[in-house]
């Protein structure tokens, strides 16, 4: 018994402790990348949820208010300016319709309020709102009246070439000249011939009549008239400078004469005294002994 080993049980339970292993460098980098990806995704969601602020146009660029009784050409220009201004500000469709009403005069706003309620006006589309403004703002006219204004328009004595061309172009647009066969626009054709007849300067009109065959469109006629007026102005300016130079020379000469006369008048007067009487001239000294004795 003393030499025997103690017999162990057949199934000895083994208890092993598993300690948590430290993550490797690759696992740490992967976890860091996942955390950064989640943060970027959350930031993108926050940015997308914020309202977009468009760059607004300066207040000085706002169009003038449309008024009752405006002409067709004026309303056409106003409408285009309003469309550009609204596009630059980036308003929402509902806000755009409200701003269109605010760009009307007080009388025109009253006319629109009598026709549309607030809910009806807010329900309009942008083009519908602009059309509604046009129906209430445009003055009552007909084709005969527009033709009369166009054919009777002439350049005023103090009206510049640019102003005359702009006014005539607007009147031609109101007439809406069209060919009866092909329905092509004849505004350019009629405007070119009307501008030639309505010029105020007789000399310029003669030059235009002489060079009429070389004008292909309204722009070529405008350039010719502006160049003629500029050349005439420069020539007149040069002639005026020459006259000023001659006048300055004459004035300087006359001023010199006047100054000389004034200086002579201011000079002190001298009293006239007769010169003293001359004494008898001394006799010539004798040259010989005999003459000296005598």
C-alpha positions as CSV (number, residue, x, y, z in Angstrom):
1,X,0.0,0.0,0.0
2,X,2.8,2.3,0.7
3,X,4.4,1.8,-2.7
4,X,1.2,2.3,-4.7
5,X,0.2,5.6,-6.3
6,X,-3.0,7.1,-5.4
7,X,-5.5,6.3,-8.2
8,X,-7.0,9.4,-9.7
9,X,-10.6,9.4,-10.9
10,X,-11.2,8.5,-14.5
11,X,-12.8,11.8,-15.4
12,X,-11.0,14.6,-13.7
13,X,-12.7,18.0,-14.4
14,X,-10.5,20.6,-15.9
15,X,-11.1,24.3,-15.3
16,X,-9.5,26.7,-17.7
17,X,-9.8,30.5,-17.4
18,X,-10.0,32.5,-20.7
19,X,-8.8,36.0,-20.3
20,X,-10.0,38.6,-22.9
21,X,-7.4,39.1,-25.6
22,X,-6.4,42.7,-26.6
23,X,-7.7,43.8,-30.1
24,X,-5.1,43.8,-32.8
25,X,-4.1,47.0,-34.7
26,X,-6.2,45.9,-37.7
27,X,-9.3,45.6,-35.6
28,X,-8.7,48.9,-34.0
29,X,-8.4,50.6,-37.4
30,X,-11.6,48.9,-38.6
31,X,-13.5,50.1,-35.5
32,X,-12.2,53.7,-36.0
33,X,-13.2,53.7,-39.6
34,X,-16.7,52.5,-38.8
35,X,-17.1,55.3,-36.2
36,X,-15.9,57.9,-38.6
37,X,-18.3,56.7,-41.3
38,X,-21.3,56.9,-38.9
39,X,-20.3,60.4,-37.9
40,X,-20.1,61.5,-41.6
41,X,-23.4,60.0,-42.4
42,X,-25.1,61.8,-39.4
43,X,-23.5,65.1,-40.5
44,X,-24.8,64.7,-44.0
45,X,-28.3,64.1,-42.8
46,X,-28.1,67.3,-40.7
47,X,-26.9,69.3,-43.6
48,X,-29.6,67.9,-45.9
49,X,-32.3,68.8,-43.3
50,X,-31.3,72.4,-43.2
51,X,-33.1,74.9,-45.4
52,X,-31.2,76.1,-48.5
53,X,-30.4,79.8,-48.5
54,X,-30.1,81.1,-52.0
55,X,-28.0,84.2,-52.7
56,X,-30.4,87.1,-52.9
57,X,-30.2,89.9,-55.4
58,X,-29.4,93.4,-54.1
59,X,-32.4,95.6,-53.3
60,X,-31.3,98.2,-55.9
61,X,-31.9,95.6,-58.7
62,X,-35.6,95.2,-57.8
63,X,-37.8,96.2,-60.7
64,X,-40.1,99.2,-60.6
65,X,-43.6,98.7,-59.6
66,X,-46.1,98.1,-62.4
67,X,-49.0,100.6,-62.5
68,X,-52.4,100.7,-64.1
69,X,-52.4,102.1,-67.6
70,X,-49.0,100.9,-68.7
71,X,-48.2,100.3,-72.3
72,X,-47.7,96.9,-73.9
73,X,-44.0,97.5,-74.4
74,X,-43.4,98.7,-70.9
75,X,-45.3,95.8,-69.4
76,X,-43.2,93.4,-71.5
77,X,-40.0,94.8,-70.1
78,X,-41.3,94.8,-66.6
79,X,-42.4,91.2,-66.8
80,X,-39.0,90.1,-68.1
81,X,-37.2,92.1,-65.3
82,X,-39.5,90.5,-62.7
83,X,-38.8,87.0,-64.0
84,X,-35.0,87.6,-63.8
85,X,-35.2,89.1,-60.3
86,X,-37.3,86.3,-58.9
87,X,-34.9,83.7,-60.4
88,X,-32.0,85.4,-58.8
89,X,-33.6,85.4,-55.3
90,X,-34.7,81.8,-55.5
91,X,-38.1,82.1,-53.8
92,X,-40.4,79.2,-53.4
93,X,-43.4,79.1,-55.8
94,X,-45.8,80.4,-53.1
95,X,-43.4,83.2,-52.1
96,X,-42.8,84.1,-55.8
97,X,-46.6,84.7,-56.3
98,X,-46.7,86.9,-53.2
99,X,-43.7,89.0,-54.4
100,X,-45.3,89.5,-57.8
101,X,-48.2,91.2,-56.1
102,X,-45.9,93.4,-54.0
103,X,-44.2,94.6,-57.2
104,X,-47.4,96.3,-58.3
105,X,-48.5,99.8,-57.4
106,X,-51.2,100.4,-54.8
107,X,-53.9,101.0,-57.4
108,X,-53.0,97.8,-59.2
109,X,-53.0,95.9,-56.0
110,X,-56.5,97.1,-55.2
111,X,-57.6,96.0,-58.7
112,X,-56.1,92.5,-58.1
113,X,-57.7,92.3,-54.6
114,X,-61.1,93.0,-56.1
115,X,-60.7,90.1,-58.6
116,X,-58.8,87.5,-56.5
117,X,-59.0,86.6,-52.8
118,X,-55.9,85.7,-50.8
119,X,-56.5,82.0,-51.2
120,X,-57.1,82.3,-55.0
121,X,-54.0,84.4,-55.5
122,X,-51.8,82.0,-53.5
123,X,-53.1,79.1,-55.6
124,X,-52.0,80.7,-58.9
125,X,-48.9,79.6,-60.7
126,X,-46.2,82.1,-61.6
127,X,-47.2,82.6,-65.2
128,X,-50.8,82.8,-64.3
129,X,-50.1,85.6,-61.7
130,X,-48.1,87.6,-64.3
131,X,-50.9,87.2,-66.9
132,X,-53.4,88.4,-64.3
133,X,-51.2,91.5,-63.6
134,X,-51.1,92.2,-67.4
135,X,-54.8,92.0,-67.8
136,X,-55.4,94.5,-65.0
137,X,-52.5,96.8,-65.9
138,X,-52.5,97.2,-69.6
139,X,-54.3,100.2,-71.0
140,X,-57.2,99.8,-73.4
141,X,-56.0,100.2,-76.9
142,X,-56.6,98.8,-80.4
143,X,-54.5,98.2,-83.5
144,X,-55.4,101.5,-85.2
145,X,-54.3,103.5,-82.2
146,X,-51.0,101.7,-82.0
147,X,-50.4,102.3,-85.7
148,X,-51.2,106.0,-85.3
149,X,-48.6,106.3,-82.5
150,X,-46.0,104.5,-84.5
151,X,-46.3,106.4,-87.7
152,X,-46.6,109.8,-86.1
153,X,-43.6,109.4,-83.8
154,X,-40.7,111.7,-84.6
155,X,-37.5,112.7,-82.9
156,X,-37.8,115.7,-80.6
157,X,-35.4,118.7,-80.7
158,X,-33.8,117.7,-77.4
159,X,-34.3,113.9,-77.8
160,X,-31.1,111.9,-78.3
161,X,-30.6,109.2,-80.9
162,X,-30.8,106.4,-78.4
163,X,-34.0,107.7,-76.8
164,X,-35.6,108.1,-80.2
165,X,-34.7,104.6,-81.3
166,X,-35.8,103.0,-78.0
167,X,-39.2,104.7,-78.1
168,X,-39.8,103.8,-81.7
169,X,-38.8,100.1,-81.1
170,X,-41.3,99.9,-78.3
171,X,-44.1,101.4,-80.5
172,X,-43.2,98.9,-83.3
173,X,-43.5,96.0,-80.8
174,X,-46.9,97.2,-79.7
175,X,-48.1,97.2,-83.4
176,X,-47.0,93.6,-83.9
177,X,-46.5,93.9,-87.7
178,X,-46.8,90.5,-89.4
179,X,-46.8,89.3,-93.0
180,X,-50.3,88.3,-94.2
181,X,-48.9,85.3,-96.2
182,X,-46.2,83.8,-94.0
183,X,-47.0,85.5,-90.6
184,X,-43.4,86.5,-90.2
185,X,-42.6,89.6,-88.1
186,X,-42.2,92.8,-90.0
187,X,-41.3,95.0,-87.1
188,X,-37.7,95.3,-88.2
189,X,-38.7,96.1,-91.7
190,X,-41.2,98.8,-90.7
191,X,-39.0,100.2,-88.0
192,X,-36.0,100.8,-90.2
193,X,-38.0,102.9,-92.7
194,X,-39.9,104.8,-89.9
195,X,-36.6,105.8,-88.1
196,X,-35.2,107.3,-91.3
197,X,-38.2,109.6,-91.8
198,X,-38.4,110.8,-88.2
199,X,-34.9,112.1,-87.7
200,X,-34.8,115.7,-86.5
201,X,-31.4,116.9,-87.8
202,X,-31.7,117.9,-91.4
203,X,-28.0,117.3,-92.2
204,X,-28.1,113.9,-90.6
205,X,-31.2,113.0,-92.5
206,X,-29.6,114.0,-95.8
207,X,-26.6,111.8,-95.0
208,X,-28.9,108.9,-94.1
209,X,-30.8,109.3,-97.4
210,X,-27.5,109.2,-99.2
211,X,-26.3,106.1,-97.5
212,X,-29.7,104.3,-97.1
213,X,-28.8,101.4,-99.3
214,X,-25.9,100.4,-97.0
215,X,-28.2,99.9,-93.9
216,X,-29.2,96.3,-93.5
217,X,-30.9,96.6,-90.2
218,X,-31.8,99.0,-87.4
219,X,-28.4,98.5,-85.6
220,X,-26.4,99.6,-88.6
221,X,-28.6,102.7,-88.8
222,X,-28.1,103.4,-85.1
223,X,-24.3,103.1,-85.4
224,X,-24.2,105.5,-88.3
225,X,-26.3,108.1,-86.6
226,X,-24.3,107.9,-83.3
227,X,-21.0,108.2,-85.2
228,X,-22.3,111.2,-87.2
229,X,-23.4,113.0,-84.0
230,X,-20.1,112.2,-82.3
231,X,-18.0,113.5,-85.2
232,X,-20.1,116.7,-85.4
233,X,-19.7,117.2,-81.6
234,X,-15.9,116.7,-81.8
235,X,-15.6,119.1,-84.7
236,X,-17.6,121.7,-82.9
237,X,-15.4,121.2,-79.8
238,X,-12.2,121.7,-81.8
239,X,-13.6,124.9,-83.4
240,X,-14.6,126.2,-80.0
241,X,-11.0,125.6,-78.7
242,X,-9.5,127.6,-81.6
243,X,-11.9,130.5,-81.0
244,X,-10.9,130.4,-77.3
245,X,-7.3,130.6,-78.2
246,X,-7.7,133.5,-80.6
247,X,-9.9,135.3,-78.0
248,X,-7.2,134.7,-75.4
249,X,-4.5,136.2,-77.6
250,X,-6.6,139.2,-78.5
251,X,-7.5,139.7,-74.8
252,X,-3.9,139.4,-73.7
253,X,-2.8,142.0,-76.4
254,X,-5.5,144.4,-75.4
255,X,-4.7,144.0,-71.7
256,X,-1.0,144.7,-72.4
257,X,-1.9,148.0,-74.2
258,X,-4.2,149.1,-71.5
259,X,-1.6,148.3,-68.9
260,X,1.0,150.3,-70.8
261,X,-1.3,153.3,-71.1
262,X,-2.1,153.1,-67.4
263,X,1.6,152.9,-66.5
264,X,2.3,156.0,-68.6
265,X,-0.5,157.8,-66.8
266,X,0.8,156.9,-63.4
267,X,4.4,158.0,-64.2
268,X,5.4,161.2,-62.2
269,X,5.4,164.4,-64.3
270,X,8.6,166.4,-64.7
271,X,8.8,170.2,-64.6
272,X,10.6,171.8,-67.6
273,X,13.6,173.9,-66.5
274,X,15.7,175.8,-69.1
275,X,19.2,174.5,-69.3
276,X,21.8,176.9,-67.7
277,X,23.6,179.4,-70.0
278,X,26.9,178.2,-71.3
279,X,29.9,180.4,-70.5
280,X,32.2,181.6,-73.2
281,X,34.4,179.0,-74.5
282,X,38.0,179.5,-73.2
283,X,40.5,180.8,-75.8
284,X,42.9,178.5,-77.3
285,X,46.3,178.7,-75.5
286,X,49.0,180.3,-77.5
287,X,51.2,177.9,-79.3
288,X,54.1,180.3,-80.1
289,X,56.0,183.0,-78.1
290,X,54.8,185.8,-80.3
291,X,51.2,184.8,-79.9
292,X,51.7,184.7,-76.1
293,X,53.1,188.2,-76.0
294,X,50.2,189.6,-78.0
